[in-house]
Amino acid sequence: MVAILVLLTFLTFVAMVWLVAGARESAREGVSPGEALSAPPPMPALASALAAGASYLHPSHVWVRLAPDGIATVGASDFAENFVGALSRVEAPEEGIELRQGEPAWTLVSGKNRKLVQAMPLDGRIVAVNRAMAERRGEGTRSRKGEWILRVRPSRLAENLQNLLVGPLADAWQEAAGVRLNAALAPALGRVANDGGVWLEDFGDMLSDSDWTELRGSLFPPQPAERIR
């Protein structure tokens, strides 16, 4: 019960931060908070984000980095890769395929053959696949964490950015995932208490099959049964 109350309090705090930030920004621009939350980012702001190489986070724990040429590079967050465990390979789609935001994008496969399907963070056409990462096999060729998986030419970037998190909101979302993880498991699992909150390397390998499957369903929904194309 205490863990649930902590989680609810934390999520309420995140929502309040989001709303207050939106209200302050909209007040400066003479726009109501509701309009600010529902409207797509203005083109000058979008151009600035592209020029600065801004980074975003999809709620399914997929990061997005925008380049000035309009191409988005995407990959799995540290939380996702450590949750799946020691990463063996990635089942990725082919170049040229068009996917929509929220559709299955790739599957992370661990050395224990556990599979985590992650969502496409943007609408667009896949222009490049990290085949060096996707085709690795065996214990001696595990994928390095933080590598990109796909490069995408977005087709509805301004609209899609409304569903992505950035800055403090992205940090808060990952903190919320940690709260849910530790609420379900022993407090010592998931985070290293004395090093600033760095994820414990490959903590997913410490979970039983039943715990891992249950947490996958709650932290990374939905998990489709079909294979990646």
CYANA upper distance limits for C-alpha pairs under 8 A (distance plus 0.5 A):
  1 MET  CA      5 LEU  CA      6.76
  2 VAL  CA      6 VAL  CA      6.68
  3 ALA  CA      7 LEU  CA      6.69
  3 ALA  CA    183 ALA  CA      5.84
  4 ILE  CA      8 LEU  CA      6.66
  4 ILE  CA    183 ALA  CA      7.89
  5 LEU  CA      9 THR  CA      6.54
  6 VAL  CA     10 PHE  CA      6.62
  7 LEU  CA     11 LEU  CA      6.66
  7 LEU  CA    176 ALA  CA      7.64
  7 LEU  CA    179 VAL  CA      6.83
  7 LEU  CA    180 ARG  CA      7.42
  8 LEU  CA     12 THR  CA      6.55
  9 THR  CA     13 PHE  CA      6.70
 10 PHE  CA     14 VAL  CA      6.82
 10 PHE  CA    176 ALA  CA      7.60
 11 LEU  CA     15 ALA  CA      6.75
 11 LEU  CA    176 ALA  CA      7.45
 12 THR  CA     16 MET  CA      6.70
 13 PHE  CA     17 VAL  CA      6.69
 14 VAL  CA     18 TRP  CA      6.77
 14 VAL  CA    169 LEU  CA      7.69
 14 VAL  CA    172 ALA  CA      7.04
 15 ALA  CA     19 LEU  CA      6.73
 16 MET  CA     20 VAL  CA      6.46
 17 VAL  CA     21 ALA  CA      6.50
 18 TRP  CA     22 GLY  CA      6.68
 18 TRP  CA    169 LEU  CA      7.67
 19 LEU  CA     23 ALA  CA      6.56
 19 LEU  CA     33 PRO  CA      8.20
 20 VAL  CA     24 ARG  CA      6.64
 21 ALA  CA     25 GLU  CA      6.72
 22 GLY  CA     26 SER  CA      6.51
 22 GLY  CA     33 PRO  CA      6.53
 22 GLY  CA     36 ALA  CA      7.10
 22 GLY  CA     37 LEU  CA      7.19
 23 ALA  CA     27 ALA  CA      6.48
 23 ALA  CA     32 SER  CA      7.78
 23 ALA  CA     33 PRO  CA      5.28
 23 ALA  CA     36 ALA  CA      8.28
 24 ARG  CA     28 ARG  CA      6.93
 25 GLU  CA     29 GLU  CA      7.02
 26 SER  CA     30 GLY  CA      6.36
 26 SER  CA     31 VAL  CA      5.22
 26 SER  CA     32 SER  CA      6.42
 26 SER  CA     33 PRO  CA      6.25
 26 SER  CA     36 ALA  CA      6.41
 27 ALA  CA     31 VAL  CA      6.52
 27 ALA  CA     32 SER  CA      7.46
 27 ALA  CA     33 PRO  CA      8.17
 31 VAL  CA     35 GLU  CA      6.99
 31 VAL  CA     36 ALA  CA      6.87
 32 SER  CA     36 ALA  CA      6.75
 33 PRO  CA     37 LEU  CA      6.75
 34 GLY  CA     38 SER  CA      6.83
 35 GLU  CA     39 ALA  CA      6.30
 38 SER  CA    162 GLN  CA      8.41
 40 PRO  CA    158 ALA  CA      6.23
 40 PRO  CA    159 GLU  CA      6.01
 40 PRO  CA    161 LEU  CA      8.11
 40 PRO  CA    162 GLN  CA      6.83
 41 PRO  CA     45 ALA  CA      6.86
 41 PRO  CA     46 LEU  CA      6.78
 41 PRO  CA    158 ALA  CA      6.44
 41 PRO  CA    159 GLU  CA      8.18
 41 PRO  CA    161 LEU  CA      8.02
 41 PRO  CA    162 GLN  CA      7.93
 42 PRO  CA     46 LEU  CA      6.76
 42 PRO  CA    158 ALA  CA      8.44
 43 MET  CA     47 ALA  CA      6.50
 43 MET  CA    158 ALA  CA      8.39
 44 PRO  CA     48 SER  CA      6.68
 45 ALA  CA     49 ALA  CA      6.69
 46 LEU  CA     50 LEU  CA      6.80
 46 LEU  CA    158 ALA  CA      7.55
 47 ALA  CA     51 ALA  CA      6.62
 48 SER  CA     52 ALA  CA      6.58
 49 ALA  CA     53 GLY  CA      6.59
 49 ALA  CA     54 ALA  CA      5.61
 49 ALA  CA     66 LEU  CA      7.95
 50 LEU  CA     54 ALA  CA      6.77
 50 LEU  CA     66 LEU  CA      6.10
 50 LEU  CA     67 ALA  CA      6.04
 50 LEU  CA     68 PRO  CA      5.24
 50 LEU  CA     69 ASP  CA      8.24
 50 LEU  CA     70 GLY  CA      7.33
 51 ALA  CA     67 ALA  CA      7.46
 51 ALA  CA     68 PRO  CA      5.38
 52 ALA  CA     67 ALA  CA      8.28
 52 ALA  CA     68 PRO  CA      7.96
 53 GLY  CA     65 ARG  CA      6.82
 53 GLY  CA     66 LEU  CA      5.45
 53 GLY  CA     67 ALA  CA      5.48
 53 GLY  CA     68 PRO  CA      7.01
 54 ALA  CA     65 ARG  CA      6.34
 54 ALA  CA     66 LEU  CA      6.07
 54 ALA  CA     67 ALA  CA      8.21
 55 SER  CA     63 TRP  CA      7.55
 55 SER  CA     64 VAL  CA      6.03
 55 SER  CA     65 ARG  CA      4.92
 55 SER  CA     66 LEU  CA      6.98
 55 SER  CA    166 VAL  CA      7.30
 56 TYR  CA     63 TRP  CA      6.23
 56 TYR  CA     64 VAL  CA      5.47
 56 TYR  CA     65 ARG  CA      6.92
 56 TYR  CA    164 LEU  CA      6.55
 56 TYR  CA    165 LEU  CA      6.01
 56 TYR  CA    166 VAL  CA      5.31
 56 TYR  CA    167 GLY  CA      8.18
 56 TYR  CA    170 ALA  CA      7.82
 57 LEU  CA     61 HIS  CA      6.89
 57 LEU  CA     62 VAL  CA      6.20
 57 LEU  CA     63 TRP  CA      4.97
 57 LEU  CA     64 VAL  CA      6.50
 57 LEU  CA    164 LEU  CA      6.03
 57 LEU  CA    165 LEU  CA      5.44
 57 LEU  CA    166 VAL  CA      6.72
 57 LEU  CA    170 ALA  CA      6.43
 58 HIS  CA     62 VAL  CA      5.61
 58 HIS  CA     63 TRP  CA      6.70
 58 HIS  CA     64 VAL  CA      8.01
 58 HIS  CA    121 PRO  CA      6.08
 58 HIS  CA    163 ASN  CA      7.66
 58 HIS  CA    164 LEU  CA      5.40
 58 HIS  CA    165 LEU  CA      6.78
 59 PRO  CA    164 LEU  CA      7.43
 59 PRO  CA    165 LEU  CA      7.83
 59 PRO  CA    173 TRP  CA      7.94
 60 SER  CA    118 GLN  CA      6.90
 60 SER  CA    119 ALA  CA      6.70
 60 SER  CA    219 LEU  CA      8.25
 60 SER  CA    220 PHE  CA      6.17
 60 SER  CA    221 PRO  CA      8.17
 61 HIS  CA     76 ALA  CA      6.87
 61 HIS  CA     77 SER  CA      5.89
 61 HIS  CA     79 PHE  CA      7.63
 61 HIS  CA     80 ALA  CA      6.63
 61 HIS  CA    118 GLN  CA      8.35
 61 HIS  CA    174 GLN  CA      8.30
 61 HIS  CA    220 PHE  CA      8.42
 62 VAL  CA     74 VAL  CA      7.34
 62 VAL  CA     75 GLY  CA      6.13
 62 VAL  CA     76 ALA  CA      5.15
 62 VAL  CA     77 SER  CA      5.89
 62 VAL  CA     80 ALA  CA      8.42
 62 VAL  CA    118 GLN  CA      7.82
 62 VAL  CA    119 ALA  CA      7.95
 62 VAL  CA    120 MET  CA      8.48
 62 VAL  CA    121 PRO  CA      7.27
 63 TRP  CA     74 VAL  CA      6.03
 63 TRP  CA     75 GLY  CA      5.99
 63 TRP  CA     76 ALA  CA      6.64
 63 TRP  CA     77 SER  CA      6.41
 63 TRP  CA    121 PRO  CA      8.40
 64 VAL  CA     72 ALA  CA      6.91
 64 VAL  CA     73 THR  CA      6.30
 64 VAL  CA     74 VAL  CA      5.09
 64 VAL  CA     75 GLY  CA      7.45
 64 VAL  CA    121 PRO  CA      7.81
 65 ARG  CA     72 ALA  CA      6.08
 65 ARG  CA     73 THR  CA      5.70
 65 ARG  CA     74 VAL  CA      6.88
 66 LEU  CA     70 GLY  CA      7.09
 66 LEU  CA     71 ILE  CA      6.70
 66 LEU  CA     72 ALA  CA      5.12
 66 LEU  CA     73 THR  CA      7.02
 67 ALA  CA     71 ILE  CA      6.07
 67 ALA  CA     72 ALA  CA      6.73
 67 ALA  CA     73 THR  CA      8.37
 70 GLY  CA    153 ARG  CA      7.28
 70 GLY  CA    154 PRO  CA      7.95
 71 ILE  CA    151 ARG  CA      7.15
 71 ILE  CA    152 VAL  CA      6.24
 71 ILE  CA    153 ARG  CA      5.48
 71 ILE  CA    154 PRO  CA      7.43
 72 ALA  CA    151 ARG  CA      6.11
 72 ALA  CA    152 VAL  CA      5.59
 72 ALA  CA    153 ARG  CA      6.81
 72 ALA  CA    154 PRO  CA      7.48
 73 THR  CA    148 TRP  CA      7.00
 73 THR  CA    149 ILE  CA      8.14
 73 THR  CA    150 LEU  CA      6.49
 73 THR  CA    151 ARG  CA      4.96
 73 THR  CA    152 VAL  CA      6.85
 74 VAL  CA    121 PRO  CA      8.34
 74 VAL  CA    148 TRP  CA      6.16
 74 VAL  CA    149 ILE  CA      6.52
 74 VAL  CA    150 LEU  CA      5.95
 74 VAL  CA    151 ARG  CA      6.76
 74 VAL  CA    152 VAL  CA      8.22
 75 GLY  CA    146 GLY  CA      7.70
 75 GLY  CA    147 GLU  CA      7.10
 75 GLY  CA    148 TRP  CA      5.10
 75 GLY  CA    149 ILE  CA      5.43
 75 GLY  CA    150 LEU  CA      7.21
 76 ALA  CA     80 ALA  CA      6.49
 76 ALA  CA     81 GLU  CA      6.88
 76 ALA  CA    118 GLN  CA      8.41
 76 ALA  CA    146 GLY  CA      7.51
 76 ALA  CA    147 GLU  CA      8.42
 76 ALA  CA    148 TRP  CA      8.08
 76 ALA  CA    149 ILE  CA      8.15
 77 SER  CA     81 GLU  CA      6.84
 77 SER  CA    146 GLY  CA      7.41
 78 ASP  CA     82 ASN  CA      6.50
 78 ASP  CA    145 LYS  CA      7.41
 78 ASP  CA    146 GLY  CA      7.15
 78 ASP  CA    199 TRP  CA      8.06
 79 PHE  CA     83 PHE  CA      6.46
 79 PHE  CA    174 GLN  CA      8.08
 79 PHE  CA    199 TRP  CA      7.38
 80 ALA  CA     84 VAL  CA      6.79
 81 GLU  CA     85 GLY  CA      6.97
 81 GLU  CA     86 ALA  CA      8.34
 81 GLU  CA     87 LEU  CA      7.48
 81 GLU  CA    108 LEU  CA      8.19
 81 GLU  CA    145 LYS  CA      7.28
 81 GLU  CA    202 ASP  CA      7.78
 82 ASN  CA     86 ALA  CA      7.73
 82 ASN  CA    199 TRP  CA      7.78
 82 ASN  CA    200 LEU  CA      7.85
 82 ASN  CA    201 GLU  CA      6.36
 82 ASN  CA    202 ASP  CA      4.63
 82 ASN  CA    203 PHE  CA      6.18
 82 ASN  CA    204 GLY  CA      6.57
 83 PHE  CA    202 ASP  CA      6.77
 83 PHE  CA    203 PHE  CA      6.43
 83 PHE  CA    204 GLY  CA      4.78
 83 PHE  CA    205 ASP  CA      8.22
 84 VAL  CA    108 LEU  CA      7.52
 84 VAL  CA    109 VAL  CA      7.67
 84 VAL  CA    110 SER  CA      6.47
 84 VAL  CA    114 ARG  CA      7.34
 84 VAL  CA    115 LYS  CA      7.69
 84 VAL  CA    116 LEU  CA      7.05
 84 VAL  CA    202 ASP  CA      7.60
 84 VAL  CA    204 GLY  CA      5.85
 84 VAL  CA    205 ASP  CA      7.84
 85 GLY  CA    110 SER  CA      6.20
 85 GLY  CA    111 GLY  CA      7.96
 85 GLY  CA    201 GLU  CA      8.46
 85 GLY  CA    202 ASP  CA      4.72
 85 GLY  CA    203 PHE  CA      6.66
 85 GLY  CA    204 GLY  CA      5.04
 85 GLY  CA    205 ASP  CA      5.36
 86 ALA  CA    110 SER  CA      5.90
 86 ALA  CA    111 GLY  CA      6.30
 86 ALA  CA    142 ARG  CA      7.76
 86 ALA  CA    202 ASP  CA      6.03
 86 ALA  CA    205 ASP  CA      7.59
 87 LEU  CA    108 LEU  CA      7.51
 87 LEU  CA    109 VAL  CA      6.52
 87 LEU  CA    110 SER  CA      4.86
 87 LEU  CA    111 GLY  CA      6.59
 87 LEU  CA    142 ARG  CA      6.25
 87 LEU  CA    143 SER  CA      6.38
 88 SER  CA    108 LEU  CA      8.46
 88 SER  CA    109 VAL  CA      6.27
 88 SER  CA    110 SER  CA      5.40
 88 SER  CA    111 GLY  CA      5.64
 88 SER  CA    136 ARG  CA      7.27
 88 SER  CA    137 ARG  CA      6.53
 88 SER  CA    138 GLY  CA      7.00
 88 SER  CA    139 GLU  CA      7.57
 88 SER  CA    141 THR  CA      7.84
 88 SER  CA    142 ARG  CA      5.38
 88 SER  CA    143 SER  CA      6.73
 89 ARG  CA    108 LEU  CA      6.92
 89 ARG  CA    109 VAL  CA      5.90
 89 ARG  CA    110 SER  CA      7.45
 89 ARG  CA    133 MET  CA      7.03
 89 ARG  CA    134 ALA  CA      5.86
 89 ARG  CA    135 GLU  CA      6.90
 89 ARG  CA    136 ARG  CA      6.00
 89 ARG  CA    137 ARG  CA      6.79
 89 ARG  CA    142 ARG  CA      7.47
 89 ARG  CA    143 SER  CA      7.01
 90 VAL  CA    106 TRP  CA      7.32
 90 VAL  CA    107 THR  CA      6.11
 90 VAL  CA    108 LEU  CA      5.28
 90 VAL  CA    109 VAL  CA      6.38
 90 VAL  CA    133 MET  CA      7.16
 90 VAL  CA    134 ALA  CA      4.95
 90 VAL  CA    135 GLU  CA      7.77
 91 GLU  CA    106 TRP  CA      6.08
 91 GLU  CA    107 THR  CA      5.46
 91 GLU  CA    108 LEU  CA      7.07
 91 GLU  CA    109 VAL  CA      7.95
 91 GLU  CA    134 ALA  CA      6.53
 91 GLU  CA    228 ILE  CA      7.44
 92 ALA  CA    105 ALA  CA      7.57
 92 ALA  CA    106 TRP  CA      5.22
 92 ALA  CA    107 THR  CA      7.16
 92 ALA  CA    129 VAL  CA      7.87
 92 ALA  CA    134 ALA  CA      6.94
 92 ALA  CA    149 ILE  CA      8.28
 92 ALA  CA    228 ILE  CA      7.41
 92 ALA  CA    229 ARG  CA      8.34
 93 PRO  CA     97 ILE  CA      7.82
 93 PRO  CA    105 ALA  CA      7.53
 93 PRO  CA    106 TRP  CA      7.14
 93 PRO  CA    129 VAL  CA      8.24
 93 PRO  CA    228 ILE  CA      6.94
 93 PRO  CA    229 ARG  CA      6.08
 94 GLU  CA    126 ILE  CA      8.04
 94 GLU  CA    129 VAL  CA      7.68
 94 GLU  CA    229 ARG  CA      8.07
 95 GLU  CA    125 ARG  CA      8.39
 95 GLU  CA    126 ILE  CA      5.66
 95 GLU  CA    127 VAL  CA      5.94
 95 GLU  CA    128 ALA  CA      6.22
 95 GLU  CA    129 VAL  CA      6.94
 96 GLY  CA    125 ARG  CA      6.37
 96 GLY  CA    126 ILE  CA      5.69
 96 GLY  CA    127 VAL  CA      6.44
 97 ILE  CA    125 ARG  CA      6.17
 97 ILE  CA    126 ILE  CA      6.12
 98 GLU  CA    123 ASP  CA      8.00
 98 GLU  CA    124 GLY  CA      5.98
 98 GLU  CA    125 ARG  CA      4.71
 98 GLU  CA    126 ILE  CA      6.77
 99 LEU  CA    103 GLU  CA      7.09
 99 LEU  CA    105 ALA  CA      8.06
 99 LEU  CA    120 MET  CA      7.50
 99 LEU  CA    122 LEU  CA      8.32
 99 LEU  CA    123 ASP  CA      6.26
 99 LEU  CA    124 GLY  CA      6.28
 99 LEU  CA    125 ARG  CA      7.01
 99 LEU  CA    126 ILE  CA      8.34
100 ARG  CA    120 MET  CA      7.12
100 ARG  CA    121 PRO  CA      8.48
100 ARG  CA    122 LEU  CA      6.76
100 ARG  CA    123 ASP  CA      4.62
100 ARG  CA    124 GLY  CA      7.00
101 GLN  CA    119 ALA  CA      7.71
101 GLN  CA    120 MET  CA      5.53
101 GLN  CA    121 PRO  CA      5.54
101 GLN  CA    122 LEU  CA      4.93
101 GLN  CA    123 ASP  CA      5.32
101 GLN  CA    160 ASN  CA      7.77
102 GLY  CA    119 ALA  CA      5.45
102 GLY  CA    120 MET  CA      5.61
102 GLY  CA    121 PRO  CA      6.73
102 GLY  CA    122 LEU  CA      8.11
103 GLU  CA    119 ALA  CA      5.85
103 GLU  CA    120 MET  CA      5.88
104 PRO  CA    117 VAL  CA      6.95
104 PRO  CA    118 GLN  CA      6.36
104 PRO  CA    119 ALA  CA      5.13
104 PRO  CA    120 MET  CA      6.41
104 PRO  CA    224 PRO  CA      8.14
104 PRO  CA    228 ILE  CA      7.50
105 ALA  CA    117 VAL  CA      7.80
105 ALA  CA    118 GLN  CA      6.39
105 ALA  CA    119 ALA  CA      5.68
105 ALA  CA    120 MET  CA      5.25
105 ALA  CA    228 ILE  CA      7.64
106 TRP  CA    117 VAL  CA      6.35
106 TRP  CA    118 GLN  CA      6.28
106 TRP  CA    119 ALA  CA      7.85
106 TRP  CA    120 MET  CA      8.50
106 TRP  CA    228 ILE  CA      6.85
107 THR  CA    115 LYS  CA      6.72
107 THR  CA    116 LEU  CA      5.86
107 THR  CA    117 VAL  CA      4.80
107 THR  CA    118 GLN  CA      6.73
107 THR  CA    228 ILE  CA      7.70
108 LEU  CA    115 LYS  CA      6.10
108 LEU  CA    116 LEU  CA      5.59
108 LEU  CA    117 VAL  CA      6.92
108 LEU  CA    118 GLN  CA      8.31
109 VAL  CA    113 ASN  CA      6.20
109 VAL  CA    114 ARG  CA      6.11
109 VAL  CA    115 LYS  CA      5.16
109 VAL  CA    116 LEU  CA      7.12
110 SER  CA    114 ARG  CA      5.75
110 SER  CA    115 LYS  CA      7.15
111 GLY  CA    138 GLY  CA      8.27
111 GLY  CA    139 GLU  CA      7.77
112 LYS  CA    205 ASP  CA      8.46
116 LEU  CA    216 ARG  CA      7.91
116 LEU  CA    223 GLN  CA      8.09
117 VAL  CA    220 PHE  CA      8.49
117 VAL  CA    223 GLN  CA      6.61
117 VAL  CA    224 PRO  CA      7.98
118 GLN  CA    220 PHE  CA      7.82
121 PRO  CA    160 ASN  CA      8.37
121 PRO  CA    164 LEU  CA      8.23
122 LEU  CA    154 PRO  CA      6.91
122 LEU  CA    156 ARG  CA      8.10
122 LEU  CA    157 LEU  CA      7.52
122 LEU  CA    160 ASN  CA      6.46
123 ASP  CA    154 PRO  CA      6.14
123 ASP  CA    155 SER  CA      6.18
123 ASP  CA    156 ARG  CA      6.48
123 ASP  CA    157 LEU  CA      7.83
123 ASP  CA    160 ASN  CA      7.68
124 GLY  CA    152 VAL  CA      6.52
124 GLY  CA    153 ARG  CA      5.86
124 GLY  CA    154 PRO  CA      4.67
124 GLY  CA    155 SER  CA      5.33
124 GLY  CA    156 ARG  CA      7.85
125 ARG  CA    152 VAL  CA      6.05
125 ARG  CA    153 ARG  CA      5.82
125 ARG  CA    154 PRO  CA      7.15
125 ARG  CA    155 SER  CA      8.09
126 ILE  CA    150 LEU  CA      7.27
126 ILE  CA    151 ARG  CA      6.45
126 ILE  CA    152 VAL  CA      5.01
126 ILE  CA    153 ARG  CA      6.97
127 VAL  CA    150 LEU  CA      8.18
127 VAL  CA    151 ARG  CA      6.14
127 VAL  CA    152 VAL  CA      5.97
127 VAL  CA    153 ARG  CA      7.12
128 ALA  CA    150 LEU  CA      6.29
128 ALA  CA    151 ARG  CA      5.48
128 ALA  CA    152 VAL  CA      7.60
129 VAL  CA    149 ILE  CA      6.50
129 VAL  CA    150 LEU  CA      5.26
129 VAL  CA    151 ARG  CA      7.00
130 ASN  CA    134 ALA  CA      6.80
130 ASN  CA    148 TRP  CA      7.28
130 ASN  CA    149 ILE  CA      5.64
130 ASN  CA    150 LEU  CA      6.76
131 ARG  CA    135 GLU  CA      6.23
132 ALA  CA    136 ARG  CA      7.01
133 MET  CA    143 SER  CA      6.29
133 MET  CA    147 GLU  CA      8.36
133 MET  CA    149 ILE  CA      7.91
134 ALA  CA    149 ILE  CA      8.42
136 ARG  CA    141 THR  CA      6.26
136 ARG  CA    142 ARG  CA      7.09
136 ARG  CA    143 SER  CA      7.40
137 ARG  CA    141 THR  CA      6.38
137 ARG  CA    142 ARG  CA      7.47
138 GLY  CA    142 ARG  CA      7.28
143 SER  CA    147 GLU  CA      8.45
156 ARG  CA    160 ASN  CA      6.56
157 LEU  CA    161 LEU  CA      6.54
158 ALA  CA    162 GLN  CA      7.73
159 GLU  CA    163 ASN  CA      8.31
160 ASN  CA    164 LEU  CA      7.52
161 LEU  CA    165 LEU  CA      8.45
165 LEU  CA    169 LEU  CA      6.20
165 LEU  CA    170 ALA  CA      5.34
166 VAL  CA    170 ALA  CA      5.44
166 VAL  CA    171 ASP  CA      8.44
167 GLY  CA    171 ASP  CA      7.00
168 PRO  CA    172 ALA  CA      6.50
169 LEU  CA    173 TRP  CA      6.65
170 ALA  CA    174 GLN  CA      7.00
171 ASP  CA    175 GLU  CA      6.71
172 ALA  CA    176 ALA  CA      6.61
173 TRP  CA    177 ALA  CA      6.95
174 GLN  CA    178 GLY  CA      6.89
175 GLU  CA    179 VAL  CA      6.83
176 ALA  CA    180 ARG  CA      6.81
177 ALA  CA    181 LEU  CA      6.64
177 ALA  CA    219 LEU  CA      7.41
178 GLY  CA    182 ASN  CA      6.60
178 GLY  CA    190 GLY  CA      7.61
178 GLY  CA    191 ARG  CA      8.22
179 VAL  CA    183 ALA  CA      6.42
180 ARG  CA    184 ALA  CA      6.83
181 LEU  CA    185 LEU  CA      6.81
181 LEU  CA    190 GLY  CA      7.45
181 LEU  CA    215 LEU  CA      7.99
182 ASN  CA    186 ALA  CA      6.75
182 ASN  CA    187 PRO  CA      5.78
182 ASN  CA    188 ALA  CA      8.23
182 ASN  CA    189 LEU  CA      7.12
182 ASN  CA    190 GLY  CA      7.10
183 ALA  CA    187 PRO  CA      7.74
185 LEU  CA    189 LEU  CA      7.28
188 ALA  CA    192 VAL  CA      8.06
188 ALA  CA    193 ALA  CA      8.40
189 LEU  CA    200 LEU  CA      8.41
189 LEU  CA    203 PHE  CA      7.91
190 GLY  CA    199 TRP  CA      6.80
190 GLY  CA    200 LEU  CA      6.27
190 GLY  CA    203 PHE  CA      6.50
191 ARG  CA    197 GLY  CA      6.33
191 ARG  CA    198 VAL  CA      6.72
191 ARG  CA    199 TRP  CA      5.52
191 ARG  CA    200 LEU  CA      5.89
192 VAL  CA    196 GLY  CA      8.14
192 VAL  CA    197 GLY  CA      6.29
192 VAL  CA    198 VAL  CA      6.57
192 VAL  CA    199 TRP  CA      7.00
192 VAL  CA    200 LEU  CA      6.37
193 ALA  CA    197 GLY  CA      6.57
199 TRP  CA    203 PHE  CA      8.25
202 ASP  CA    206 MET  CA      8.32
203 PHE  CA    207 LEU  CA      7.86
204 GLY  CA    212 TRP  CA      7.42
207 LEU  CA    211 ASP  CA      6.52
207 LEU  CA    212 TRP  CA      6.17
208 SER  CA    212 TRP  CA      6.50
209 ASP  CA    213 THR  CA      6.57
210 SER  CA    214 GLU  CA      6.65
211 ASP  CA    215 LEU  CA      6.62
212 TRP  CA    216 ARG  CA      6.52
213 THR  CA    217 GLY  CA      6.89
214 GLU  CA    218 SER  CA      7.13
215 LEU  CA    219 LEU  CA      6.34
215 LEU  CA    220 PHE  CA      8.45
216 ARG  CA    220 PHE  CA      5.92
216 ARG  CA    221 PRO  CA      7.80
217 GLY  CA    221 PRO  CA      5.82
217 GLY  CA    222 PRO  CA      7.19
217 GLY  CA    223 GLN  CA      7.18
